[in-house]
Amino acid sequence: MAVQLSKKSFDFAKKLIDDGEFVYDQRDDWSEHQPTAEDENEFIRRHGWDEYANWHLGKDDEHPEQTKGHFKFPYGDFRKLHRCAVISAESRAGQYKYLNIEEAAKRLLAMLEQVPH
């Protein structure tokens, strides 16, 4: 699997934090907070693949660009970044040894810790 960090998406995530567009939720909340497949499809239909890409820290070059399989490590619900999603991304990236994505997630979590919540 050729999964790499998307710098553009990482920068988008940092901007969301800087702008206060995040949810400081609990570690295990992502299963309840993540968008459904229907939500994803509707978002893609309305906003396109480039906007969809913004919400994923990784991209997998083994999958075609305009497929959901191309995008890995989601971190939000298309409105706000979710702390629980970033924690999940950090954990999964560490499991699969995607060190640049794991490090990016750690940096986002450190940013969240600095913001009053």
Protein Blocks (a to p, Z undefined) as FASTA:
>chain_A
ZZdddfklmmmmmmmmmnopacdddfklmmmmpccfklmmmmmmmnojmlmmmmpfbdcf
kbcfkbfklpghiabehlaccfklmmmmmmmmmmnopaklmmmmmmmmmmmmmpcZZ
